[in-house]
Structures are given as C-alpha cells and as structure tokens.
Amino acid sequence: MELEQPRGALYGAGARTELLSLHPGEIQARQFDLVSAGTLPVDRLVTDAAADDYDALLLPGGTVNPDTMRIDPAAVAFVREFVTTGRSVAAICHGPWMLLAADAVRGRRIASWPSLQNDLRNAGAEWVDEEVVVDGQFTTSRSPADLPAFCAAIIEQFAAAHVAGAP
C-alpha cells in the first residue's frame, strides 16, 4: 500500500511513474509485510536508471523492500545520485533507510517508522513523530496511517518541483 497508494495519487495528478527494481520481471507486493498483495511489473532495473531520467523519487516503506535495497550498492548509488540533484524525494515508513544508506539525512528533519529513530539520530537527522514532514527536497511520513496526508504532500511537492524544473 505504501507504493500503490502514492503511485495511484501521482497517476491521478497526471504524473508518469516507473517502478525500479533490482531484478527484472515482477515484484511481489505485500501489505503490512505479511499479506501477499499480488505482483507488480518492473519497468526498469536500478542499474539501467539514471537520476537525470526522473523529476522526483518515491521510496516506499514496508520492512523487506527498503532492507533489501539498502544493502545493494547500485540502489544506494542511485539514491545518492538522485539526492545530489536537489530534486524532490519522498519516503514513508521504513523508506528513509535508503536515505540513511545514501548518507543523506544529516541536518534534516525526518519522519519515519519509530524503529528508525535511533538510526536517523545517529546519522545526524532530527527524527520527528509527525504525520508529514517537508524539509527542503525531502517529504517523509511515519506509517501507512499517514498515507492520505503523505499522498497530498507529495503531489504538491512533486508538482512544484516539476514546474520549477520545467524549461
């Protein structure tokens, strides 16, 4: 749900999205990490993607996905490269693990699932227990319960970034 609800909101606002993965084919969707929620087709491999190809980046949560991605050098390099562009990045729940792995949270206000708070603080972030936090290029939220506010915030942030970056 932390991928599909924001992605659906972005589609509804007229955005195009691509699902990046470590492996081709399909990914197994999960609800609350335990319940199978079908599969989703992969659009492109992380190793074939470049930050300059995208206007914004969405890092969904769940536990398994970000935990797997944060130990993959290509995925971390992609996120690090994207962050250096200054473009909008949104992360929910455990999604900020990718920002931690990319060494991108120092000096930032970040919301996340509560179990990440010590990691974020140790990496120099100010962890906050808020529904949605916008700090510069980052929009973060705590959990699936925050999805309505998170979706509204990323639509606003991504649209503003797209307009600002338009020729």
C-alpha positions in Angstrom: 0.0 0.0 0.0 3.0 2.4 0.6 3.8 2.0 -3.1 0.4 1.7 -4.7 -1.5 4.4 -2.9 1.2 7.2 -3.5 1.7 5.9 -7.1 -2.1 6.0 -7.7 -2.3 9.5 -6.3 0.5 10.6 -8.6 -1.2 9.0 -11.6 -4.4 10.8 -10.6 -2.5 14.1 -10.6 -1.2 13.4 -14.1 2.3 12.0 -13.3 4.0 9.2 -15.1 5.9 6.7 -12.9 8.4 3.9 -13.3 8.9 1.0 -10.9 12.6 0.4 -10.5 13.9 -2.9 -9.1 17.0 -4.9 -8.5 15.6 -7.8 -10.7 13.6 -7.8 -13.9 10.1 -9.2 -14.3 7.7 -8.6 -11.4 8.0 -7.7 -7.7 5.9 -9.3 -5.0 3.7 -6.7 -3.4 2.9 -7.1 0.3 0.5 -5.5 2.7 1.9 -5.0 6.2 4.9 -7.1 5.1 2.9 -10.4 5.6 -0.1 -10.4 3.3 0.5 -11.1 -0.4 -1.0 -8.3 -2.5 -0.2 -9.6 -6.0 2.6 -8.7 -8.2 3.7 -5.5 -10.0 5.6 -5.3 -13.3 9.1 -3.9 -13.1 9.6 -1.0 -15.6 13.4 -0.7 -15.4 16.4 -2.1 -13.4 18.1 0.2 -11.0 21.3 -0.5 -12.8 19.8 0.8 -16.0 18.4 4.0 -14.5 20.0 7.4 -14.1 18.9 10.1 -11.7 18.6 12.6 -14.6 15.8 10.5 -16.1 13.4 11.4 -13.3 11.8 14.6 -11.8 11.2 13.0 -8.4 11.8 9.9 -6.3 9.4 7.9 -4.2 10.9 5.5 -1.6 8.0 3.3 -0.3 8.2 1.6 3.0 7.4 -1.8 4.3 10.3 -3.6 6.1 11.6 -6.1 3.5 11.9 -3.8 0.4 14.0 -1.0 2.0 16.0 -3.5 4.0 16.9 -5.4 0.8 17.5 -2.2 -1.3 19.8 -0.5 1.3 22.4 -3.3 1.1 22.5 -3.2 -2.7 25.3 -0.9 -3.9 23.6 0.1 -7.2 20.3 1.0 -5.4 22.2 3.1 -2.8 24.3 4.8 -5.5 21.1 5.6 -7.4 19.5 7.2 -4.4 22.7 9.1 -3.5 23.0 10.4 -7.1 19.3 11.4 -7.1 19.7 13.3 -3.8 22.6 15.3 -5.2 20.3 16.6 -8.0 18.3 18.5 -5.4 15.0 17.1 -6.8 12.1 16.0 -4.6 12.4 12.7 -2.7 9.6 11.2 -0.7 10.0 8.4 1.8 7.4 6.7 4.1 7.7 4.3 7.0 11.0 2.3 6.5 11.7 4.1 3.2 14.1 6.5 4.9 16.5 3.6 5.4 17.5 4.3 1.8 18.3 7.9 2.7 20.4 6.7 5.6 22.3 4.3 3.4 22.9 7.1 0.9 24.3 9.3 3.8 21.7 12.0 3.0 20.0 12.7 6.3 22.5 14.8 8.3 20.9 18.1 9.4 17.4 17.1 8.1 14.1 16.7 9.8 12.8 13.2 9.0 9.7 11.3 10.0 9.7 7.5 9.8 8.5 4.3 11.4 9.6 4.7 15.1 12.1 1.9 15.0 14.3 4.0 12.7 14.6 7.0 15.1 17.9 5.9 16.7 19.5 5.2 13.3 18.3 8.6 12.0 19.5 10.5 15.0 22.9 8.7 15.0 23.2 9.7 11.3 22.7 13.4 12.2 19.0 13.8 11.4 16.3 15.2 13.6 13.8 12.4 13.9 10.2 13.7 14.4 6.9 11.9 15.2 4.8 13.8 12.7 2.3 12.8 10.0 4.2 14.5 7.2 7.5 16.4 7.3 8.7 18.6 4.4 12.3 19.6 4.8 13.8 21.0 1.6 13.7 18.3 -1.1 12.6 15.6 1.4 9.0 14.7 2.2 8.7 12.0 4.8 5.9 10.2 6.8 5.7 7.6 9.6 3.4 4.8 8.5 0.5 3.6 6.3 -1.9 5.5 8.6 -0.3 8.7 7.3 -0.9 7.8 3.6 -3.7 10.4 2.9 -1.5 13.3 4.2 1.6 11.8 2.6 0.0 11.5 -0.8 -1.4 15.0 -0.7 2.1 16.4 0.3 4.0 14.5 -2.4 1.6 15.6 -5.1 2.2 19.2 -4.0 6.0 18.8 -3.7 6.5 16.9 -6.9 4.3 19.3 -8.9 6.1 22.3 -7.5 9.5 20.7 -8.3 8.3 19.8 -11.9 7.1 23.3 -12.5 10.3 24.8 -11.1 12.4 22.5 -13.3 10.4 23.0 -16.5 12.0 24.7 -19.4 
